[in-house]
């Protein structure tokens, strides 16, 4: 084979852009599956369940009364999870809507997800015309709207429904606690190993498996760190680290949470990564 022929074939090797995009998407999906299946004993939890589990006090079975971010954070999880599963995506950038928070969330597939909360949110997104942007959906699903005609979008009792799902999976249990003036249903931790694996996975993302580039992280690993941050539960996952490793993990997490979403989204290759950065942008704005 001549040198000229070799050069010609090398030049023909890169397939069209669409094919490359499909290969990158498949690679990211494989990385996400590997992230979940690293430990065969680990249950497959949704992002919402993982964030709630990080926020729950192990023995008491409820989230901190001072955490006013986890409610809206869980709605951000729903948008990211739906995008990871190929049910929704951000509309492509245009001359009128270039910024992440100007672009609307578009319905893609009505295929059931097998999760009641995800399917409920997907039904809302599918039936809404004109489509809403990411910030609006987080507010609507949380119930933070002044428009009485849009109150039906609110997803109620999300934490309780997630906790019951974790009870069914054997991670939590259900108890009643008396708080002097009222009784409250709580969900203490029963499977400590499951939560420890989750905490270890998040710590490893910032330490042993640190890539120093969000683009090289699996989508679920990136989503978990950023969603834990906006839900104000990231500290819970790092507090058990020795001081030096804690400082290192904190510094690295800040490099992600303080990144510029617009700049990062311009580098990404998948719809899910766009949605992850759009959710962070929505919380930065609020």
N, C-alpha and C positions, 0 to 999 in steps of 0.2 A: 504494500500500500504506500503510495507516495505521500510526501509531507503535505502537499496541497490537498489531497483527499482527506487526510486526517484533520486538517484545519477546517475543511468544509463540514465534515461530520460533527466536529466539536461545535461549530457555529449553529448546527441544526439541533443540537441536543436539547437546549431549553425549549420546553413546550410552550404553548400559548399561555397568556397570563391567567386565564380561567383555570387551566389545568394545574398550574403552580399554586393558585389560591386553594384549589381543592386539596392538593397534597398538604399544604400548610394547615388547613382546617382539620384533616385527618390526623396529622401529627399532634395537633393540640388536643384532639379528642382522646387519642391514645395516652397522652401525658396525663389528662384528667382522670382516665380510668385507672392508670397506674397509681396516681395520687390516692385514689379511693381504696384500691385493692392492695396497697403496700402490706397491710396486715390482714391476713385471711380471717382473723377473728373479729375484725372491725365491721360493724353494721354499716350499711349504706344510708347515711343520714342526708337530709336536704340541708342547704345552707341555712335555712330558717331554724331548723332543729339544732344545728351546730352552734349558731349564735346564741340561741336561748340557753343551751346547755352551758356555754361559757359564762353566761350572765347569772345563772341560778346559784344560790348559796347551797352547798352540798347537803348540809344537815337540815337547814331551815326549809329549803325547798321553794324559795321565792326569790325574785330579783330584788336588787337594792331599791328602796323607796326613793332614793336620790337620783336614780338613773331615769332621766326623762328623754333619753335618746333611743332606747332600745325599741320602742314601739314603731317609730318611723324607720329605724334601721331594719327591722324585720320586713317592712314593705319594700325597702330597697333590695333585700335578699330575694323577695318574690320576683321582682323584675329581672334580676340577674339569673336566677334559676330558670325562669321561663326562656330566657335567651340562650342559656347553655343547652336547653333541651330543644332548641329550634322552633319554639312556638311564637316568638315575637322578635323584632329587631328594630333598630333605629332606622329612620328613613335616610337615604343617601344624602350627603351634603349637597347643597345647591347654592346658587348665587344669593338667594334670599335667606337660606338657612344653613349657614356654615358651622356655627358654634354648636357644641353638643346639646346645650339646653334649649336651643331653638328648634332642634330636630325632634320630630314626633315619634312616638312608639307605634309601630305598625304591626298588625296581626299577620301571622304567617301560616300557622297550622292549628286546626281545631282538634287534633288527635289528643285524646285524654292522656294526662300525665300519670294518673294513678294516685295523685295527691289532691285531696279535697280543696285545700287552700289555693294551690296553683290553678286548679281548674276553675275555681270561683273567680279568681283575678283574670284569668284568660277570657272567661265569658264576658266580663266587663269591658275588657280591651277590644274584643271582637265586635261588640255591639255599639261602641262609641263612635259617633261621627259628629264633627270632624275629630280626628285622632288628637290625643293630648301628648304633651311632652313629659319627660321623666320627672321633673319637679312637680308637675301637676298631678301625676299619677301617685307619687308618694304621698302628697297631701290628701288626695281623694280617697285612697285606700286606708289612710289613717283616720279620716273623718275631719281633717283640718280644713274645712271650706266654709265660706260665708254664704255660699249659694245653696238655699234649701232644696233646690231641684236636683242637686248632685249629692245629697246626703246618702242616697241609696248605694253609692259606691263604697261606703265605709265597710271594711271587713271587721267584724266584731269578734271579740274574745279570741284574738289570734294567739296570744300567749297560752291561754288555757287549752286551746285546741292543739297547739304544738306539744304542750306538756302531756296531754292525753295520748298523743301519738307516741311519745317517748315512753310512756307507761306501757303501752301495748307492745313496744319493742323490748321491754324489760330493762330499760335504762333508769327509769324513775318509778316511784311508787306514789300512792295518793294518801294523804292524811288530812285531818281537820285540826287546826290550831286556833286557840282562843286568844284574842287580842283585847281583852277586857270589855270593850264596847261592841265587838263584833267577832264572828267566827270567819275563818278564811280557809279555803281549800289550798293545801300546799302539796308540793311534789318533791320530796327529798330524793337524793341520789341513791340508787341501789347498786348500779353497775359502775363502780369507781374505775375499773380498768378501761371501760369504754371512754369515759371522760379523759382519763390520763392519756390515752392514745390520741385523742383529739388535741389536747394541750401539747403533747410531744410533737405532733405533726406541725402545728403552728410554730412552735419553737424551732424545729428543724428547718422550716422555711426561712427563718431569719438567721440561722446559725449554720448548721452542717450543710444544708442544701442551698445556701445563699448563692445567687447568681450575679448579683450586682447589676441586673438589668431586668426590668419588669417584662420585657419582650421575651425573655428566655425562661420565665416562670410558667408553670402550668396555670391554666386559667382559674382553676378552683383554689389553688394556693394563693394566687394574687387576690382573688375575690374574698377569701376567708380573712386575710390580713386587713384589707380595706374596709370590709363590712364590719369586722370586729371593732375597728377604729371608729367608724361613724355611729356604731351602736354603744360605744363607750364600755366595751368589755375586753378590749385588747390587753389592758393592764392585768386583768384576771389571769390571762394565759401566761404572762411573763413574770408574775410576782414570785414564783417559786425558784427562779433562777438565782445562782450565786451572783454577787454584786457585779463582778467584771463582765460576766456573760449577759447579765441584765442590761448593763450599759451598752454593750455591743448590739444586743437585739433591739433596744430602744432607738439607737442611732440609725440602724438599718430600717426599722419600721418607719421612722420619720422621713427617710429618703423616699419612701413610697407614699406616705400620707400627705407629705408636703410637696409632692410632685405637681407639675402643672397639667391638669387633665387634658386640656386642649392639645398641648404639645405631645403628650403621651399617646393620645388617641390617633394622632396623625401618623404614628409609627406602626399601629397594630394591623393585624391581618385577618381578624375574625370578628363577627358581629358581637360575640359575647364580651370580648375585650373592650369594644366600644362602649357597651352598656355598663361595664364595671367602672370605667372612667367617667361616664356620664352620671352615674349614681354618686360618685365622689364629688363631682362638680356641683351636683344639686345640694349636697350637704355643706359644701364650702360656701355656697351662696346663701344658705338659710342662716 
